[in-house]
Amino acid sequence: MLPIDEIAAKLNIDTSDLEHFGPVKAKVRLDLYDRLADAPTGKLVLVTAITPTPAGEGKTTTSIGLADGMNRLGRRTTVCLREPSMGPCFGMKGGAAGGGYAQVVPMEDINLHFTGDLHAIELAHNLLAAMLDNHMHHGNSLEIDPRRIMWGRVIDMNDRALRNVVVGMGGINDSIPHECHYDITVASEIMAIFCLSESLVELKERLGRIVVAFTSDRKPITAADLKAHGAMTVLLKNALNPNLVQTLENNPAFIHGGPFANIAHGCNSLIATKLAMRLSDYTITEAGFGADLGAEKFFDIKCRQAGLKPDAVVLVATVRALKNHGGISVAHLTTPNRDALQAGLANLAKHVENLRNYGLPVLVALNSFSSDAEEELQAVQDQCDSLGVPMARSNHWLRGGEGAEELAQALIHLMDNTKPHFKLLYSDDLPLWDKVEVIARKIYGADKIVADKRVFNKFRHLEDSGYGKLPVCMAKTQYSLSTDPLLKCRPTGFEVPIRDVRVSAGAGFIVVLTGEIMTMPGLPKIPAAESIDVDADGNVVGLF
């Protein structure tokens, strides 16, 4: 690793604009962001993927490798990624900073506590919960109905035992007993607010709009009503400065904010994205999980709110993942099977179709593995040719930026020769129910959406309360285009059941919960934490 000052210099960032966290990581002061407000911006590229499988697709490694490949070709490029949550690091993933020779470093720091941003978000969230309970304990002058408390607590860990709890037990000195819940920190509305705010003033204003509870006559109670938003902003003040680190090839990387895409909006901070665009010729960013989740929310929430207009989309696929969608188990994915691959290519085709709904040029990145047979690689190329979409192979995991040069060249050619006509999937004026149905039909391929009368009345109440023009944030399984994680490839003839709907007024969107999706994940039978350790010299092992 190079000293972080040298990485900053590649973007013409002066040392005085940095807050150092040791020699190889730093935060960039918001002063620089403000000074560059009118600066010309470079091109913006979103990296997304087909529907995730246990075989892995490599969206993050592709983003990093692509940025390194672009820099090798002399194009000043910055990669913008999300901060990993420690819950999945100790659960299934074991780390989320790339892999092989396509990594951001220092990997251990990024995957664990990093610069403390997620801790700050967790504290701000739980401060609001504490002040809510405290208000009720000391007389409840706002007349909050304990049965209508919406604001729970969060922790940056996968802990299913905390999904539904009762707090306030123990007597009159221990607050008012009521049902409560825990979400994982990255599902907090504060995380979304943090990632969509461009200044401390905006951050405080958004925090004040958070709806935490209702009175018995359904009047909303906000964080501003509890006078909590000022102290919450104090906790988040330093965290709002974006984090600067580097790739293994010493290219700049902003890693800031980390909402999940299956239960939240799945994009890194707007500040990091816009700052990179003001400092670079090209900005490579990613959105979580498959294009039906992360990409849809990147476009319909982040780009809508920020006025961003992307220039291109890179859709990541692997032969192994496509064969898994074609019905082959993980244990047999290294065996060539063109029939299964051909069946699984329907998933790729659906995502290409979806991305074209937004009027953007699409490039398929085929993330290569040593087990890929040439006939299989050619089959993917043939499918892309039939879809009229360019494809490039990439070998960045093994060869870093050099292995991504073909992909980088294809992307540059695509952007130089194709003009984007970016458009959103739905208008602000469309009713909330119809917005959800548009996403379900056009993006997922569903026949219709269904909900019971209670949920349908919630939609109507949100419209009546003035939230009808907000975009929707779908909480849905990442493992299928449908809400059933067992339905692989490109399912048809299914419905999308709407389980609940709630407003995130500060973030500026409506959260729609579908199927059995949980906002607090659980640990697997054998969590990654069992393999993570530290040796006698202080080196962390097993964090991959």
Secondary structure per residue as TSV (DSSP state, phi and psi in degrees):
chain	resnum	aa	ss	phi	psi
A	1	M	-	360.0	142.6
A	2	L	-	-88.4	155.6
A	3	P	-	-55.1	142.6
A	4	I	H	-63.3	-25.5
A	5	D	H	-62.4	-35.3
A	6	E	H	-71.2	-35.3
A	7	I	H	-66.8	-43.2
A	8	A	H	-60.8	-38.3
A	9	A	H	-61.7	-29.0
A	10	K	T	-64.2	-22.1
A	11	L	T	-106.8	12.5
A	12	N	T	60.7	33.5
A	13	I	-	-93.4	124.8
A	14	D	-	-78.1	150.4
A	15	T	G	-57.3	-31.8
A	16	S	G	-65.4	-16.3
A	17	D	G	-92.2	6.4
A	18	L	E	-109.0	146.1
A	19	E	E	-110.3	110.9
A	20	H	E	-80.4	137.6
A	21	F	S	-117.7	70.3
A	22	G	S	83.3	-170.2
A	23	P	S	-79.1	-18.5
A	24	V	S	-124.7	12.2
A	25	K	-	-149.2	149.9
A	26	A	E	-157.8	160.3
A	27	K	E	-101.8	145.2
A	28	V	E	-98.4	126.0
A	29	R	-	-64.1	144.1
A	30	L	H	-64.8	-19.1
A	31	D	H	-54.9	-42.0
A	32	L	H	-65.3	-41.7
A	33	Y	H	-57.1	-44.8
A	34	D	H	-67.3	-40.2
A	35	R	H	-66.1	-26.1
A	36	L	T	-95.9	13.7
A	37	A	T	-56.1	-34.4
A	38	D	T	-102.4	11.3
A	39	A	S	-72.0	148.4
A	40	P	-	-63.9	151.5
A	41	T	-	-113.7	149.8
A	42	G	-	-84.5	-173.3
A	43	K	E	-79.9	148.0
A	44	L	E	-115.2	126.0
A	45	V	E	-122.8	128.0
A	46	L	E	-97.3	132.9
A	47	V	E	-105.0	123.9
A	48	T	E	-133.6	-169.4
A	49	A	E	-152.0	168.0
A	50	I	S	-69.2	176.7
A	51	T	S	-60.1	126.1
A	52	P	-	-60.8	149.3
A	53	T	-	-135.0	165.5
A	54	P	T	-61.9	-17.4
A	55	A	T	-73.2	-22.0
A	56	G	-	85.2	144.5
A	57	E	-	-114.2	-35.3
A	58	G	-	87.4	41.5
A	59	K	H	-66.4	-43.3
A	60	T	H	-69.0	-43.7
A	61	T	H	-62.9	-36.5
A	62	T	H	-66.2	-41.1
A	63	S	H	-59.6	-46.0
A	64	I	H	-68.6	-47.3
A	65	G	H	-61.0	-39.6
A	66	L	H	-63.9	-43.4
A	67	A	H	-61.5	-42.4
A	68	D	H	-64.4	-41.1
A	69	G	H	-64.0	-40.5
A	70	M	H	-62.9	-42.3
A	71	N	H	-65.6	-34.7
A	72	R	H	-64.1	-27.1
A	73	L	T	-89.2	8.4
A	74	G	T	83.9	14.6
A	75	R	-	-101.2	115.1
A	76	R	-	-66.3	111.5
A	77	T	E	-131.6	138.0
A	78	T	E	-121.0	139.2
A	79	V	E	-101.1	137.5
A	80	C	E	-119.1	120.0
A	81	L	E	-126.6	167.8
A	82	R	-	-85.9	155.9
A	83	E	-	-78.3	134.0
A	84	P	-	-67.0	147.4
A	85	S	-	-90.6	139.4
A	86	M	H	-70.6	-21.8
A	87	G	H	-55.7	-58.0
A	88	P	H	-66.5	-29.8
A	89	C	H	-59.7	-39.2
A	90	F	H	-91.2	-3.8
A	91	G	T	-99.0	-94.2
A	92	M	T	-101.8	-36.6
A	93	K	S	-74.9	-46.8
A	94	G	S	76.3	9.7
A	95	G	-	146.0	152.4
A	96	A	-	-147.6	47.9
A	97	A	S	-120.0	29.8
A	98	G	E	88.3	-164.8
A	99	G	E	-169.2	168.5
A	100	G	T	58.1	-132.8
A	101	Y	T	-96.0	16.6
A	102	A	E	-121.8	77.1
A	103	Q	E	-130.8	156.5
A	104	V	E	-104.5	144.0
A	105	V	E	-134.4	154.5
A	106	P	S	-77.4	117.4
A	107	M	H	-58.0	-44.5
A	108	E	H	-62.9	-43.8
A	109	D	H	-63.1	-46.5
A	110	I	H	-60.5	-40.5
A	111	N	H	-76.3	-21.2
A	112	L	T	-105.4	-110.5
A	113	H	T	-87.1	-21.5
A	114	F	T	50.9	-122.0
A	115	T	T	-105.1	11.8
A	116	G	S	87.8	10.2
A	117	D	H	-60.7	-46.7
A	118	L	H	-67.0	-31.5
A	119	H	H	-64.2	-42.1
A	120	A	H	-63.1	-41.9
A	121	I	H	-64.9	-42.5
A	122	E	H	-60.7	-44.9
A	123	L	H	-64.5	-42.7
A	124	A	H	-62.6	-41.5
A	125	H	H	-62.3	-49.0
A	126	N	H	-74.0	-24.7
A	127	L	H	-62.0	-44.1
A	128	L	H	-62.1	-41.1
A	129	A	H	-62.5	-42.3
A	130	A	H	-65.0	-41.2
A	131	M	H	-69.3	-31.6
A	132	L	H	-64.4	-49.3
A	133	D	H	-64.5	-37.9
A	134	N	H	-64.8	-39.0
A	135	H	H	-61.0	-43.5
A	136	M	H	-67.5	-36.7
A	137	H	H	-63.3	-36.0
A	138	H	T	-100.3	46.1
A	139	G	T	108.0	-24.1
A	140	N	-	56.1	54.9
A	141	S	T	-65.0	-21.8
A	142	L	T	-82.8	-3.6
A	143	E	-	58.9	44.4
A	144	I	E	-68.4	133.3
A	145	D	E	-84.7	114.8
A	146	P	E	-57.7	-21.2
A	147	R	E	-81.4	-9.4
A	148	R	E	-121.5	34.7
A	149	I	E	-83.0	124.3
A	150	M	-	-98.0	-24.6
A	151	W	-	-91.3	114.8
A	152	G	-	-97.1	-143.8
A	153	R	E	-129.4	166.6
A	154	V	E	-134.6	158.6
A	155	I	E	-151.9	141.2
A	156	D	S	-85.5	63.0
A	157	M	S	-156.9	148.5
A	158	N	-	-81.1	110.4
A	159	D	-	-146.0	88.8
A	160	R	G	-63.0	-23.6
A	161	A	G	-66.4	-17.0
A	162	L	G	-97.2	2.8
A	163	R	S	-57.5	-45.0
A	164	N	S	-133.8	120.1
A	165	V	E	-138.0	169.4
A	166	V	E	-118.7	129.3
A	167	V	E	-115.0	165.6
A	168	G	S	84.8	13.3
A	169	M	T	-75.2	156.4
A	170	G	T	118.9	-11.5
A	171	G	S	127.2	-178.1
A	172	I	G	-68.0	-20.6
A	173	N	G	-85.2	-1.8
A	174	D	G	-114.6	35.1
A	175	S	-	72.0	-175.9
A	176	I	-	-91.5	123.3
A	177	P	-	-62.2	136.1
A	178	H	E	-161.7	159.0
A	179	E	E	-69.2	145.4
A	180	C	E	-145.0	176.1
A	181	H	-	-150.8	159.3
A	182	Y	E	-115.6	136.9
A	183	D	E	-110.7	162.7
A	184	I	E	-72.6	147.5
A	185	T	G	-53.4	-39.3
A	186	V	G	-69.9	-9.2
A	187	A	G	-94.2	-3.8
A	188	S	S	-63.9	143.5
A	189	E	H	-61.4	-28.7
A	190	I	H	-64.8	-34.9
A	191	M	H	-61.4	-43.6
A	192	A	H	-64.4	-43.8
A	193	I	H	-60.5	-46.0
A	194	F	H	-55.3	-41.6
A	195	C	H	-81.6	-14.0
A	196	L	H	-109.9	-1.6
A	197	S	-	-92.5	145.7
A	198	E	-	-112.9	0.1
A	199	S	S	-159.8	165.0
A	200	L	H	-64.1	-36.9
A	201	V	H	-62.1	-47.1
A	202	E	H	-65.5	-40.2
A	203	L	H	-57.5	-48.2
A	204	K	H	-63.8	-41.8
A	205	E	H	-64.0	-43.2
A	206	R	H	-64.9	-42.8
A	207	L	H	-59.4	-38.6
A	208	G	H	-64.0	-24.8
A	209	R	T	-81.9	-9.1
A	210	I	-	-57.2	126.8
A	211	V	E	-87.9	117.5
A	212	V	E	-103.3	-24.2
A	213	A	E	-167.2	178.4
A	214	F	E	-132.6	155.4
A	215	T	E	-80.1	175.3
A	216	S	T	-63.7	-25.3
A	217	D	T	-97.9	21.3
A	218	R	-	69.0	24.9
A	219	K	-	-78.5	128.9
A	220	P	E	-71.6	141.3
A	221	I	E	-112.4	129.2
A	222	T	E	-110.5	169.5
A	223	A	T	-61.8	-33.5
A	224	A	T	-66.3	-36.5
A	225	D	T	-60.1	-34.3
A	226	L	T	-86.1	-2.2
A	227	K	T	56.9	39.6
A	228	A	-	-101.0	-18.7
A	229	H	H	-68.8	-26.9
A	230	G	H	-66.1	-49.0
A	231	A	H	-66.4	-35.6
A	232	M	H	-62.8	-40.0
A	233	T	H	-64.8	-37.0
A	234	V	H	-59.7	-42.9
A	235	L	H	-64.0	-28.4
A	236	L	H	-99.2	-3.8
A	237	K	T	-55.1	-53.4
A	238	N	T	-74.8	-32.5
A	239	A	T	-63.2	-27.4
A	240	L	T	-67.1	-19.2
A	241	N	S	-69.9	128.1
A	242	P	-	-70.3	150.3
A	243	N	E	-91.9	132.2
A	244	L	E	-112.0	125.1
A	245	V	E	-134.7	-154.3
A	246	Q	E	-146.8	160.5
A	247	T	E	-84.4	173.8
A	248	L	T	-61.3	-22.3
A	249	E	T	-98.1	18.7
A	250	N	S	64.5	34.3
A	251	N	-	-101.7	150.3
A	252	P	E	-68.4	144.4
A	253	A	E	-141.4	126.6
A	254	F	E	-96.9	125.8
A	255	I	E	-126.7	108.9
A	256	H	-	-155.6	122.3
A	257	G	-	79.5	150.5
A	258	G	-	-156.5	51.4
A	259	P	-	-70.2	141.2
A	260	F	-	-66.4	157.5
A	261	A	S	-97.6	-16.0
A	262	N	S	-83.5	-26.4
A	263	I	S	-124.1	-0.4
A	264	A	S	-145.6	-160.6
A	265	H	-	-95.0	-4.0
A	266	G	-	71.0	23.5
A	267	C	B	-129.1	150.2
A	268	N	-	-68.9	176.9
A	269	S	-	-66.4	146.2
A	270	L	H	-64.0	-36.5
A	271	I	H	-60.1	-45.8
A	272	A	H	-63.4	-43.5
A	273	T	H	-63.0	-49.3
A	274	K	H	-68.3	-36.1
A	275	L	H	-64.6	-43.3
A	276	A	H	-60.3	-41.0
A	277	M	H	-65.3	-31.0
A	278	R	H	-79.6	-17.6
A	279	L	H	-109.0	-10.8
A	280	S	-	-128.3	159.6
A	281	D	S	-76.2	-34.3
A	282	Y	E	-136.2	138.4
A	283	T	E	-118.8	123.9
A	284	I	E	-104.4	119.8
A	285	T	E	-128.3	162.5
A	286	E	E	-126.7	159.8
A	287	A	B	-127.0	147.4
A	288	G	S	-67.0	151.5
A	289	F	S	55.5	-151.8
A	290	G	S	-78.5	172.0
A	291	A	I	-65.5	-23.1
A	292	D	I	-69.1	-19.0
A	293	L	I	-109.6	-76.3
A	294	G	I	-59.8	-47.1
A	295	A	I	-65.7	-43.7
A	296	E	H	-58.6	-42.1
A	297	K	H	-75.0	-34.0
A	298	F	I	-57.9	-45.2
A	299	F	I	-73.9	-54.5
A	300	D	I	-82.0	-15.2
A	301	I	I	-113.0	-62.4
A	302	K	I	-65.8	-51.4
A	303	C	I	-66.0	-37.1
A	304	R	H	-60.7	-49.3
A	305	Q	H	-71.3	-33.3
A	306	A	H	-97.9	-8.9
A	307	G	T	71.7	23.3
A	308	L	-	-77.0	146.0
A	309	K	-	-130.0	98.0
A	310	P	-	-62.9	157.2
A	311	D	-	-100.5	-24.5
A	312	A	E	-166.3	164.3
A	313	V	E	-128.3	135.1
A	314	V	E	-107.4	122.5
A	315	L	E	-105.2	114.6
A	316	V	E	-88.9	134.6
A	317	A	E	-142.7	159.2
A	318	T	-	-132.4	152.8
A	319	V	H	-59.7	-42.1
A	320	R	H	-61.3	-46.0
A	321	A	H	-65.9	-39.7
A	322	L	H	-64.8	-37.4
A	323	K	H	-67.2	-35.2
A	324	N	H	-63.4	-41.7
A	325	H	H	-65.1	-24.6
A	326	G	T	-84.4	4.2
A	327	G	T	106.3	5.0
A	328	I	-	-91.7	134.8
A	329	S	-	-71.0	160.7
A	330	V	G	-58.4	-35.9
A	331	A	G	-64.7	-19.5
A	332	H	G	-117.2	16.2
A	333	L	T	-74.0	-19.7
A	334	T	T	-82.0	-8.3
A	335	T	S	-87.6	126.2
A	336	P	-	-55.6	135.0
A	337	N	-	-155.1	89.5
A	338	R	H	-67.8	-31.9
A	339	D	H	-64.4	-45.7
A	340	A	H	-64.5	-40.7
A	341	L	H	-60.2	-44.2
A	342	Q	H	-60.8	-39.7
A	343	A	H	-67.0	-40.9
A	344	G	H	-70.9	-19.3
A	345	L	H	-64.1	-15.4
A	346	A	H	-62.9	-30.7
A	347	N	H	-67.4	-43.9
A	348	L	H	-59.3	-44.6
A	349	A	H	-61.2	-39.8
A	350	K	H	-64.5	-42.1
A	351	H	H	-68.3	-36.7
A	352	V	H	-61.1	-45.5
A	353	E	H	-58.6	-44.8
A	354	N	H	-62.1	-45.9
A	355	L	H	-66.0	-32.5
A	356	R	H	-68.5	-20.4
A	357	N	T	-58.8	-23.0
A	358	Y	T	-95.5	4.1
A	359	G	T	72.9	27.4
A	360	L	-	-113.5	144.9
A	361	P	-	-66.9	138.9
A	362	V	E	-118.6	136.2
A	363	L	E	-123.4	126.0
A	364	V	E	-86.5	125.0
A	365	A	E	-102.3	113.0
A	366	L	E	-92.0	103.5
A	367	N	E	-74.8	112.3
A	368	S	-	-86.5	146.0
A	369	F	-	-126.4	156.3
A	370	S	T	-64.5	-22.0
A	371	S	T	-83.3	-6.9
A	372	D	-	-67.3	129.2
A	373	A	-	-85.3	147.0
A	374	E	H	-60.0	-36.5
A	375	E	H	-66.6	-31.4
A	376	E	H	-70.8	-44.0
A	377	L	H	-59.5	-39.6
A	378	Q	H	-68.3	-33.9
A	379	A	H	-63.3	-39.1
A	380	V	H	-66.7	-41.6
A	381	Q	H	-60.3	-42.6
A	382	D	H	-62.3	-40.5
A	383	Q	H	-64.8	-43.2
A	384	C	H	-63.1	-40.0
A	385	D	H	-61.0	-41.0
A	386	S	H	-68.3	-28.6
A	387	L	H	-84.0	-10.0
A	388	G	T	71.8	31.6
A	389	V	-	-121.7	134.1
A	390	P	-	-69.9	152.8
A	391	M	E	-135.2	143.8
A	392	A	E	-137.1	139.4
A	393	R	E	-81.9	150.3
A	394	S	E	-139.8	138.0
A	395	N	-	-127.5	43.5
A	396	H	H	-70.2	-32.0
A	397	W	H	-60.0	-39.6
A	398	L	H	-87.1	-34.3
A	399	R	H	-123.7	6.7
A	400	G	G	64.2	-144.3
A	401	G	G	-59.7	-33.9
A	402	E	G	-59.8	-39.4
A	403	G	G	-73.3	-10.3
A	404	A	G	-108.7	6.9
A	405	E	H	-63.6	-40.4
A	406	E	H	-59.6	-43.3
A	407	L	H	-63.2	-44.9
A	408	A	H	-62.0	-43.5
A	409	Q	H	-62.7	-41.2
A	410	A	H	-64.3	-39.0
A	411	L	H	-66.0	-45.3
A	412	I	H	-60.3	-44.4
A	413	H	H	-61.2	-42.1
A	414	L	H	-62.8	-46.2
A	415	M	H	-71.1	-31.2
A	416	D	H	-73.1	-21.3
A	417	N	H	-120.2	1.4
A	418	T	-	-132.9	126.7
A	419	K	-	-92.4	125.9
A	420	P	-	-73.7	148.6
A	421	H	-	-129.1	66.8
A	422	F	-	-63.3	134.9
A	423	K	-	-145.3	150.8
A	424	L	-	-83.2	160.8
A	425	L	S	-74.5	-32.1
A	426	Y	S	-147.3	160.0
A	427	S	-	-89.1	160.3
A	428	D	T	-61.6	-33.0
A	429	D	T	-78.7	-11.1
A	430	L	S	-66.6	136.1
A	431	P	-	-56.9	151.1
A	432	L	H	-56.3	-45.8
A	433	W	H	-58.7	-40.9
A	434	D	H	-69.4	-34.2
A	435	K	H	-61.4	-44.2
A	436	V	H	-63.3	-41.2
A	437	E	H	-67.2	-36.5
A	438	V	H	-60.5	-46.3
A	439	I	I	-62.3	-45.8
A	440	A	I	-62.6	-41.2
A	441	R	I	-77.7	-51.1
A	442	K	I	-78.3	-37.5
A	443	I	I	-93.5	-46.5
A	444	Y	I	-84.7	-28.3
A	445	G	-	87.2	22.2
A	446	A	-	-77.1	159.1
A	447	D	S	-77.7	-39.0
A	448	K	E	-168.5	172.0
A	449	I	E	-109.0	149.4
A	450	V	E	-134.9	149.8
A	451	A	-	-159.3	155.8
A	452	D	-	-79.2	174.7
A	453	K	H	-62.6	-35.6
A	454	R	H	-60.9	-45.9
A	455	V	H	-69.4	-41.4
A	456	F	H	-61.3	-37.7
A	457	N	H	-66.5	-31.2
A	458	K	H	-64.8	-40.1
A	459	F	H	-58.6	-46.3
A	460	R	H	-65.0	-38.4
A	461	H	H	-65.4	-39.7
A	462	L	H	-64.6	-39.7
A	463	E	H	-61.7	-46.4
A	464	D	H	-65.8	-25.4
A	465	S	T	-87.1	2.2
A	466	G	T	94.4	12.9
A	467	Y	-	-101.5	10.3
A	468	G	T	-66.6	-24.1
A	469	K	T	-87.2	-1.7
A	470	L	S	-75.2	150.4
A	471	P	-	-72.2	168.6
A	472	V	E	-112.2	144.8
A	473	C	E	-116.4	109.0
A	474	M	E	-83.4	127.4
A	475	A	E	-99.4	109.3
A	476	K	-	-147.9	151.7
A	477	T	-	-56.3	142.1
A	478	Q	S	-84.7	-11.9
A	479	Y	S	-88.2	-1.1
A	480	S	-	-153.5	152.9
A	481	L	S	-66.5	-23.3
A	482	S	S	-90.1	-170.5
A	483	T	S	-94.1	1.8
A	484	D	-	-103.0	111.6
A	485	P	T	-63.1	-14.4
A	486	L	T	-85.2	-12.2
A	487	L	-	-88.5	101.8
A	488	K	-	-88.8	-179.2
A	489	C	S	61.0	-118.7
A	490	R	S	-127.7	82.2
A	491	P	-	-67.0	152.6
A	492	T	-	-135.3	166.1
A	493	G	S	67.8	33.7
A	494	F	-	-122.4	161.2
A	495	E	E	-109.8	158.2
A	496	V	E	-109.1	106.6
A	497	P	E	-78.6	127.4
A	498	I	E	-94.8	114.2
A	499	R	E	-86.8	-34.5
A	500	D	E	-164.1	164.3
A	501	V	E	-146.3	140.1
A	502	R	E	-150.5	156.7
A	503	V	E	-93.8	135.9
A	504	S	E	-112.0	81.6
A	505	A	T	-66.5	-34.7
A	506	G	T	-69.9	-41.6
A	507	A	T	-71.5	-26.5
A	508	G	T	86.3	34.9
A	509	F	E	-152.7	167.3
A	510	I	E	-104.3	127.2
A	511	V	E	-90.9	126.5
A	512	V	E	-116.2	115.7
A	513	L	E	-93.1	127.3
A	514	T	E	-118.2	154.3
A	515	G	T	53.2	-135.3
A	516	E	T	-107.9	21.7
A	517	I	-	-61.6	138.2
A	518	M	-	-113.7	142.3
A	519	T	S	-91.8	2.3
A	520	M	S	-130.3	102.3
A	521	P	-	-66.9	165.4
A	522	G	-	-113.3	164.7
A	523	L	-	-79.0	147.7
A	524	P	-	-73.7	174.6
A	525	K	S	-58.2	-40.5
A	526	I	S	-119.5	90.9
A	527	P	-	-68.6	151.6
A	528	A	G	-59.5	-24.5
A	529	A	G	-57.9	-26.3
A	530	E	G	-66.8	-22.2
A	531	S	G	-104.4	-2.2
A	532	I	-	-92.6	132.7
A	533	D	E	-154.6	177.2
A	534	V	E	-132.3	135.9
A	535	D	-	-88.0	-179.5
A	536	A	T	-63.9	-21.3
A	537	D	T	-92.4	3.5
A	538	G	S	87.4	9.9
A	539	N	-	-84.0	130.0
A	540	V	E	-78.6	133.1
A	541	V	E	-124.9	154.4
A	542	G	S	82.4	7.1
A	543	L	-	-92.8	60.3
A	544	F	-	-138.1	360.0
